[in-house]
């Protein structure tokens, strides 16, 4: 891996983490501040504003220090083996994620204590909202997410590259079979996983615990459309990158310039979508509508461990909308969801270890 490519890759992740951490509350669900649900009439309190301002300062300080340390370590190890570089990159990613999580938990506890001390709560009648168009939109729906079946179309590309590779197998007699076939196989697996994840994500339980009923439903529909478009573009870009890498292997030419170009396109599109998600917020939180009352408020903080992990034995849902950040998360009280989550992580670890062993 080229030195410039390594530095760009790591710093792209760092920039992404800084942006997401800095605008944490902007990208969280409506009425959520550091993982704690605050009623609408208390959201403008000075205590919350001061905490958020202090949090943003700490994000800049902490991530600036980490950025300098990580870049210095990488620069002094650019001539090391690919295995060492890979380990440095993994440790860098884990460090950034840990820093983000620790800082978040600190401010989660502060806001939770603030809510309890000031009794920022009020009782409302429990409201049950049933809107089947959120999971299964009508044909004439104005704001409709992409059909999950579309995510299977790109599978044609890795299948084609796999067939091409097999047709030229006589050129790879002395090569490691894993090295030759892994990229198109990864592409096929990626398409299947994207299809399953999109199907689960778009049909997962949504958060309708803050705002008015009509505006909440409308926001969710708009958000689902945006996130489905983002996932499809991300899938296409990744599959194209895999295909270029594989064609380079099959025909034995330097595909690095094309790979770098695609990586730049991926980085730019990712940053654009991150900015879009910050602007609209999780679940369309920041999308302005005509009516903005709080008839859906329900204090459900006890269902979220540290404001991040959803745990509700009384909820059969497999996945739910994330409270903080973009996307969905599993219900950790659902045994099937936990098993699938563990299996997915195990597969990622197994493939990563296999790649690291091969590169060493």
Residue, then its C-alpha position, 0 to 999 in steps of 0.5 A: x500500500x502506497x504511503x500517500x494512500x495510507x495517510x489519506x485513508x486514515x485521515x479520511x476516517x479521522x475527518x469523518x469521526x471528527x465531523x460526526x462527533x462534533x455534530x453529534x446532537x444534530x445527527x441524533x433523533x429528534x428530542x435526543x441530546x447526548x442519548x437522553x430524551x428531552x421534552x420540547x419545552x426544555x430543549x432550549x435551556x441554557x444548561x444544555x447549550x453550555x454542555x453542548x458548547x463544552x462538548x464541542x471544545x473537547x471534541x476538537x482538543x481530543x481528536x486534534x491530539x489523536x490526529x497528530x499522534x496517529x499521523x506521526x506513528x504512520x509516517x515513522x512506519x511507512x516502510x514497515x511491512x503491510x501487516x504492521x501498517x494494517x495493525x496500525x490502521x486498525x488500532x487507529x480506528x479503534x482508538x478514534x471510536x473509543x475516544x468518541x464513545x468515552x466522550x459521549x458517555x461522559x456527557x450522556x451522564x451529565x445530561x441525564x443527571x441534569x434532567x433528573x435534578x431539574x425534573x425535565x419531564x412531563x406525563x402525557x397520554x400514551x399514543x400508539x401510532x400505526x402507519x404501515x406506509x413507513x414499512x410498506x409504502x404505497x405505490x403512489x407514495x411521494x416520499x418512498x425509499x428505494x426497493x430493496x430488490x434494487x440492491x441485488x442488481x449490482x451482483x451482476x458485476x462481481x459474478x461477471x468478474x468471477x466468471x472472467x477469472x475462472x475463464x483465465x484460471x490457466x494463468x494462475x496455476x502457481x498463485x494462491x487461490x484465495x488471493x485470486x478469487x477473494x475479491x469477486x467473492x467478497x463483492x457477491x457477499x457484499x451485495x447479498x449483505x446490503x440487500x438483507x441489511x437494507x430490507x431489515x433497516x427500511x422495515x425496522x421499528x422507527x422512533x415516533x416518540x417526539x414531535x407531532x404524529x403527522x410531521x414525525x411520519x412525514x420526516x421518517x419517510x423522507x429520511x428513509x428515501x435519503x438513506x436508501x439512496x446513500x446505501x445504493x450509491x455506496x454499494x455501487x462504488x464499492x463493487x466498482x472498486x472491487x471489480x477494478x482490483x480484480x481486473x488488475x489481478x486477472x490481466x496483471x496490470x497496475x490498477x492503482x491509479x483507477x483505484x485511487x480515483x474511485x477512492x476519491x469519489x467514494x470519499x467525496x460522496x461519503x462526505x457529501x452524504x455525511x453533511x446531508x445527514x447532519x443537516x437533516x438529522x437522524x430520522x429527519x430530525x431537522x426537517x422543518x414542518x408546519x406543525x411542531x408540537x410534542x404530542x408524541x413525547x414518551x420518556x423511554x430513557x430506561x430502554x437505552x443503555x448509556x443512550x446507545x444500546x437498545x434493550x427492551x425485552x417487551x419489544x419483539x423488534x429485531x432492529x430499531x432506529x438508532x437514538x444517536x447517530x445515523x442508521x439502525x441498531x439491534x435490540x440487544x434483548x432479542x436473542x436472534x438479533x444478538x446471535x446474528x450480530x455476533x456471527x457477522x462480527x465473527x465473519x469480519x474478524x475471520x476474513x480480516x485475520x486471513x487477509x493479514x496472514x496472507x499479506x504477512 
